[in-house]
């Protein structure tokens, strides 16, 4: 697994992500509320068997890695830190490599995971892997469905101080476990070279000329076990659903704020027995 920040080519239009503007309205007063509102709704929509009486289970876990542990060195290289600390990259006060890493884990259970062909780079109905990992401003949901604008998933990188997340998903369609990561910055320069906003953590399929690459998730049992140990995942390789790891989370992400918004946004499915939510900090 490696980080790849794409160099800007002459043919590419300059662009910076605009999704953050959707979360500055009065209806969502904190990033924690946006995170809970969007992710739990996605999990409820992804229930394996909507007709069953078994609830969707959500687990939220806050933890901290101190720099002397060396854990984050396994996931963020020195080269990646150059990008996270580059001028005008969209991060107002980015953390440094030597800072403690307070992280948030979001996991759902009794859900389908990110299903669909992970190789496709075109819109494909029913392909939740494509819509979550590869699409911007697109959604596979129908009109009238909450969160259908395709911007809700931006709350995941936005929660991180370096706009980064790692996703590990076990899919109900084929029982495969796929792992990938992303970071979404602004267009920026490192060592005098212009780079586009999007960075991928994964493996890369290069074209013959080496001028273009296609980011791919990995299937690696050893890496999944390491993620489980390092971030305290509850998922096993047979539990279908999605696990998200967001490093260097903002200070307003706490057990109190997460619990408040879980109750405010989803008290009815909790009372109906459709949803179980566990929130903890260790």
WOZI-V862490 format. One record per run of one state. SS is the DSSP state (alpha for helix, beta for strand, coil for the rest). FROM is the first residue (numbers start at 0). LEN is the number of residues. If there is no record, write none. Layout:
<<SS | FROM | LEN> <SS | FROM | LEN>>
This chain:
<<coil | 0 | 1> <beta | 1 | 6> <coil | 7 | 11> <alpha | 18 | 5> <coil | 23 | 7> <alpha | 30 | 15> <coil | 45 | 1> <beta | 46 | 1> <coil | 47 | 8> <beta | 55 | 10> <coil | 65 | 1> <alpha | 66 | 3> <coil | 69 | 2> <alpha | 71 | 3> <coil | 74 | 3> <alpha | 77 | 7> <coil | 84 | 16> <beta | 100 | 9> <coil | 109 | 1> <beta | 110 | 1> <coil | 111 | 16> <alpha | 127 | 7> <coil | 134 | 19> <alpha | 153 | 6> <beta | 159 | 1> <coil | 160 | 3> <beta | 163 | 7> <coil | 170 | 6> <beta | 176 | 8> <coil | 184 | 3> <beta | 187 | 3> <coil | 190 | 2> <beta | 192 | 14> <coil | 206 | 6> <beta | 212 | 4> <coil | 216 | 1> <beta | 217 | 1> <coil | 218 | 2> <alpha | 220 | 11> <coil | 231 | 9> <beta | 240 | 6> <coil | 246 | 2> <beta | 248 | 1> <coil | 249 | 5> <alpha | 254 | 17> <coil | 271 | 3> <beta | 274 | 7> <coil | 281 | 1>>
